[in-house]
Amino acid sequence: MNEPILECIDVSYAYLDKFPALERVSMQVHAGEKLALLGANGSGKSTLLKVLDGLVFPQSGSFTAFGEPVTEESLEDEQMSQGFRSRVGFVFQNSDAQVFSPSVREEIAFGPLQMGMGRDETLTRIDEVLAMLDIAELADRAPFQLSGGQKKRVAIASVLVMNPEVLLFDEPTAALDPRTQEWLTGLIEDLSAAGKTIVHATHDLDVLDRIADRCLVFSEDHRIVAEGTPADIMGQRDLLLDVNLIHHHSRPFGTATTDPVTTA
């Protein structure tokens, strides 16, 4: 296998230095793969995504991206910061935390303009991503007027316009209606087929085989306790019970029933 493009070694992090979120986490991300971070709420998945996006920094251990160490100090270098930020994009779970501009068009333009992209190229990219996500009719609307599913598309557009190599999704299908969930699952499949590297945090097991090649499982003590393909992980009922991804009344996976699998 090729060298990893993202790598954490023994990363630990605690909020306010007293609320543990990650405990000695080591993991790698390889170019072109779809990696799912599985675990109950509060297990550390979202915090790891923030480390991978350079939003928080390990209090111990190290994080390396594209062969370079990523630290608070290294990202103070403008060239390093721009290179890293242009190659990694993060779609937050809550679109309201990500979408803030007066109009959809301005929202999508924000990233390219901040990165110094020329006006003509920015306008071209905006039109392309509006068409790609089928939201051209929303271009001049204010984000606060949009539905949850529309806001999610705008948040994704604001990331895709930068054409990053790596896409980080935090609970991508959470709080979406079934039609939008299916659209987003298909989009992740399409982006993967186009060669993007995708890492997403989720506890939605129903579409795992479509959106992941490999899974890392977090325990509730903020450690990685298992790794495997979706089939490997879904076949380990005791593991899923231990990490609070299912409860004891959940049906066996693969059993035909009208009742959904219950997740944490």
N, C-alpha and C positions, 0 to 999 in steps of 0.2 A: 504494500500500500504506500501511496505517496506520503511525503512529509505533511504533517498537519498544517493547516493555515491558521487555526486558533488552538491555543493550548493553555490549560490551567494546570499548575503543579502545586499541590498541597495548599490550595487557597482557602483561607478562613476569613470570615467577615461577620461583625456584630454591629447592629444598629445602636448608636449612642454608647458603643463600647461595652454594652451589657446585655443586649438581646441577640443571641446567636442566630445567624441566618445561613451561614455556610461553615462546615467543619471539615477541614483538610480534604477539599474536593480536588480531585485530579481528573481531567478529561481532555479529549482532543476532538477537533472538528476537521474533517477532511473535505477537500474541494468537491463540490457536486453532490454531496450527500444530503439526505433529509434526516435530521436528528431530532427525536422527541425527548423532552425532559418531562418525566412523569413523577407525580407525587401529589399528596394531599395539599390543601391550602396551607401556606405557612412553612412548607418543607424546604424552601430555598430556591425553587425554580426561577422565580422572577428576579431574585437577587443575582443569580448566576447570569441571566440575560443582561442585567445592568453592568455586570463586570465585563461581559463580552462586548458591550457597546461603549465601554469606557466612561460610564456614568458614575460608577463607584469603583474603588480600587481596593485590592486585597490588603488586609491588615497584616497578614502573613502569607507566605507563598508567592507565586508569580503568575502573571498572565502575559502571553506572547501572541502577537498577531502578525501574520505574514513575515515571520522571522525576526520581528523587532519587539523588544519589551514595551509593554504599554503601562505607563505609570502616570501619576499626576504631573510629574516633572517632564516626562517625555512628550506629553500632549501640550505642554506650554510652547513647544517648538512649532511654529506655524506650518512649516512644510510637513512635519510628521502628522500634525493634527488634521490638516486638510487631506492628506493621503489616506489616513485611517478613516475619517468621517465619510469620505467619498466611496469607500469600499464596503462599509458596513451600515446597514439601515435597520431601524428598530420600529416596529409597529406595536404601540402600546395596547394593553387590554382595553383601557378606557379611552375612546376616541376624543372625548372632551378634554382630556389632558394633553392632547397632541394637536388638535385643530383649534386655531385661535385667531386667524386673520379675518379681515372684514368680508372677503369673498373667497369662493372656492379657487378661483384662478390665482388670487394673491397667495393663498395658502400653498398651492402647488409650486408657485414661483419662489417662495421664501428660501428653500434650501439651495437651489442653483444660484440665486443671486448672492446669498451669503458666502458661497464657495467661489465667487468671482467669475461665474459663467457669463458669457456675453448675452446681450439682450436677445439677439436673433435666435441663438441656439436655445435659450431658455424658452422662448415662445414656441419654437418648433417642438421641443420636448413636452411642453404643457399640452399642446394639441394632440400629440401622439398618445400620451398617457390618458387624457380625457377620453379619446376614442377607444383605447385598449380596455378601459374599465367601464365603458358605456355610460359615462356621466357628463357628456358634453353639454347637455341641457341644464346642468347644475352650475356651470362655470361662473355665472354672475350672481349666484345666490349666496346669501350669508350662511355660513355653516350652522349657526344656531337654529336656522329654520328647517334643517334637514332631519330626516328620520335616523334612527340608530344605524340601520343598514347603510344608508347613504353616507353618513359620517364615517363609517368604517371604510367605505370605498375611497373617500377623500383622503383619509389618513394613509391608506395604502398608496394612493397616487402620489402623495407628498414624499413618500420614500422611493417609489419606483422611478420617479422623474430623475433621480440621481443615478439610476442604473447601477446600484451597488452589486458587488459580487456575493455578499452574504446578507441574507434577510433574517432578522430575528422577530418572531411573533410571540407575544405574551397572551396566552389563552385566546387564540384567534377566533374560535367559534362561540365564545361565551356571550350570552345575552343577545344572540342573534336569532331571528325567526328562521324556520326550517329552510325556506328558499334561499336566504342569504348565506346560511351555513353551507348549503350544497354548492352555491356559487363560489364561496371562498375556498372550500375543499378542492374544487376543480381548478381554481386559480393556482393554488399551491402546487398541484400536480403539473400544471402547465409551466409554471416558473421553474420547477425542478427539471422538466423535460428540456427547457431552454438553457440548462446548465447552471442555474443559480444554486448556491449552497443555502440550505434552510435549516434553521434551528428554532424550535418552538416549544414553549412550556404549555402543558395541557394536563387535564385529568379527564378529558373526553376520550373514552376508549373505543367508541363506536366506529370511528373512521381512522383508527390508528394505522391499519394496514395500507391505507391510501396516502397518508401524509408522512410516513416515516419508513426509513430503511433500517434504522437502528434506534434503540431506546436506552436511556439512562434512567434508572429508578431511584428516587430520593426517599429516604425514610424520614419520619417526623423528627428525628434528631439531626437533620440537615446534612446527612451524608449520602453519598451514592452507594447503594447496596446491591445493585444488580445492573447488568448490561446484556442486551441481546436484541434479536430481531423482534418485530411485533408478535410474531407467532410464538417465539420463545417466551416472551414476557406474559402474553395472554394465557399461555398454558400453565402458568405457575399460580394457581389460585391461592395457595397459602401465602405466597409473597404479596399478592395484591391485597389480601386481608391484613397482613402485618403492616403494610404501609398506608392502610386506610384509603385505598382506592376503590374497594368494594366492601359491602357488608355481608354478614353471614346468610342473609336471605336472598342474595343475588343468585340468579340462575346460572348454571354452568355455561361457559362460553360456547357458542355454536348450537345451543338448544333452541329449537323453533318455538316461539311464544310471542304473544302480543305484548307482554310486559317488557319494558326496556331494562337493560342492565343498569343497576343503580351505582352511581359513582359518588365519590366524596364531593 
